[in-house]
Amino acid sequence: MNRAVLPKVRKQKYPVLKGVLICMFLLVWNSGCEQDRDTFSNWGIYKADEKSSSYSPLDQINKENVSKLALAWVFEPNDTIAGGRPRNSESNPIIIEDVLYTTSARGRLFAVDAGTGALKWSFDPFYGERGGGIKRGVTYWEDGSDKRILFTGGDKLFAIDATTGVPIPSFGKEGKVDLNQGMRGDPDKISVIPTSPGILFEDLLILGTEVSELYGAEPGHVRAYNVRTGESIWTFHTIPQPGEVGHETWPGDAWKYAGGANNWGGLSLDASREMVFFATGSPTYDYYGADRKGMNLFGNSVVAVNARTGAYLWHFQTVHHDLWDYDLPAPPNLVTVEHDGRKIDAVAQTSKVGFLYVLDRETGESLFPIEERPVPHSDVPGEEAWPTQPFPLKPAPYARQYLEEADIADYSAASRDSLLQVFRSLRYEGLFTPPSVGGTLQFPGSRGGSSWGGAAFDASTGLLYVRSNDSPEIMRMKKVEPDSPISDQSVYELGESIYTRYCVNCHGKDRKGDEQGNPSLLGLKGRISEADVLTKIRQGGGKMPNFSSIIADKRKEEAILAYLFENETQQPSGRETYLLKEIISNQGASPESQSTDSLPRYLNLTAYGYFRDSKGRPGIKPPWGMLHAINLSTGEYAWSVRLGNKPEFQSGQQETGETGSAGPTVTAGGLVFIAGTRENKFRAFDKDTGEKLWEIDLPGFANANPSSYQVDGKQYIVLSVGGTAENTAGSVMAFSLPD
């Protein structure tokens, strides 16, 4: 029988699990055991299993001995292109029997011995070119001796022989499928790049994608491919086409030009029900929607479809007509809860706003009350913000959702006065205050709540573990004007003005980047080519949007390169005929797209910027990051603790907490493991109380979810760690108890 499988436990290698092996035997022969088959596997799927539980049934490492946990082995990819900068890896390794599969920060695929870290083979999807882009993991499939790793490199989907590391020629064209095919735009001009791995249902790989966040972006189709051949089997349109459910929530022709509403965080599967679940981001443009009036399904929605056909089953929209980039950033957790005296299979969805949505798995109905409440109107011309938004009453928000003046930081009298002046000058009416031309405070922010790391769920206790971020930012809208001239400037000065307008909020005035993974742009000469820089600007990637329209003419290309590569000897460029070409469509948009020339265009020129004081310090008092345990049956909190620390801002023994994207892993040993804080520590907490039991210093920033597995009777915790100046490619580090 053809099937997607997880690695089964070998009796001789797992003496501590003899009891469950008996249950597994009964399950195979007479279905007498109702426990999930994933319980008996290693970490064979992204986030542990098809339910995205991030749970390990292993208990060799536990509360009593975790203090002895120590480094067991290190694998270093050493694949950075000469002169490359340090990179972060978000890969959550999978383990099949005794082989660990992972991707490096550059996007190269590696197979290593899970017991020693020794390299078995590697595959470079970029064939020696620079490569890169965010990759959070890979997918494994087998049928007898046919064993495959499915993963994406750039805009290509690869099938690689899991034993040899060689592309499987019968898959697609010489082992790869072009993901640009089947989209709306010209395949030769667009770039559709998934960041999270797909999930398997029988012989289907179901895959979301990452698309641009600007006007004219590609739509966020969710697609299924035949694992053997690479053939496209079905497509679910997240921007519904005529005759499809949800089409009426958009302008009639919006499906021709609207983009986004994409699943970039991963998927979950209920194989017995033949249901696949995914969560989507906002439609484009994220902060202004005059060309997409309506609720905009299936943007910002939890969606269930038939895994075999892609047919719509149900949805729940968490934000109507999103204007805040409030994407649903992680795969839903499939959970079972006690509700009204009975067990219910449910879906638990984390969010950037700090709400946790708990929905019936079969119907999409919320298990706890949700109120549609009036929210503020937009004051940006042409915008029609949706008048209400859903507010779950339980569980209570796991991130702060409202700021008062008492919350403003007070490093000094001058600093506080300055922050208060900014705070009072901004429009701020709570969670759903729309962006404005005069400036709006956004909180908990587009980096708030929780991110792609998602949550971990322990079925034995019914507790869900999730981190939270409080990261306010300022949204300031500006109308795009096509004919605003720039007086005589040198090419370098023009480049500086472009950088200041579009890049400074993420990379900083000093171009040093920040702790959220926005890289330093200093010293580009000698470590990256001008062509690679232009490709990155045009295509974007990760948090960075596509800026192809910003540098749409040769002079602007020359200008931004002159500034970034510190070349001040360029000759003057003369008069610029405009500040910014009106953004109508991304590079390669379909010529059949409806023209929207008559509509105004606004950009949030401070998107992803921070609310900080003049010295770059957070503008609000801590905590800035927390870790929570939530009882999904009752909706109550078991505990909450601060996660991470900025020692320079610490008051007494109380840590500050830190923002971060990586998520937790929970184990049967009573532990919650989590990294992803900028002081470069890896921690373990008591899953029942939140007490910190162990921490270790790492050589770099570990912006990834940990995995846990067992080989030859030994349990390991493994984590991808980012690069440093000494080791730019980073590493994979495995921890275990001493022999």
Buried (B, 14 or more C-beta within 10 A) or exposed (E): EEEBBBBBBBEEBBEEBEEBBEBBEEBEEEEEBEBBBBBBBBBBBBBBBBBBBBBBBBBBBBBEBBEEBEEBBEBBBEBBBEEBBBBBBBBBBBBBBBBBBBBBBBBBBBBBBBBEBEBBBBBBBBEEEBBBBBBBBBBBBBBEEBBBBBBBBBBBBBBBBBBEBEBBEEBBEEBBBBBBEBBBBEBEEBBBBBBBBBBBBBBBBBBBBBBBBBBBBBBBBBBBBBBBBBEBBBEBBBBBEEEBBBBEBBBEEBBBBBBBBBBBBBBBBBBEBBBBBBBBBBBBBBBBBBBBBBBBBBBBBBBBBBBBEBEBBBBBBBBBBBBBBBBBBBBBBBBBBEBEEEEBBBBBBBBBBBBBBBBBBBEBEBBBEBEEEEBBEBBBEBBBBBEEBBBBEBBBBBBBBEBEEEBBBEBEEEBBEBBBEBBEEBBBEEBBBBBBBEBBBBBBBBBBBBBBBBBBBBBEBBBBBBBBBBBBBBBBBBBBEEEEEBEEBBBBBBBBBBBEBBBBBBBBEEBEBBEBBBBBBBEBEEBBBBEBBBBBBBBBBBBBBBBBBBBBEEBBBBBBBBBBBEBEEBEEBEEBEBBBBBBBBBBBBBEEBBEBEEEBBBBBBBBBBBBBBEEEBBBBBBBBBBBBBBBBBBBEBBBBBBBBBBEEBEEEEEBBBBBBBBBBBBBBBBBBBBBBBBBBBBBBBBBBBBEBBBBBEBBBBBBBBBBBBBBEEBBBBBBBBBBBEEBBBBBBBBBBBEE
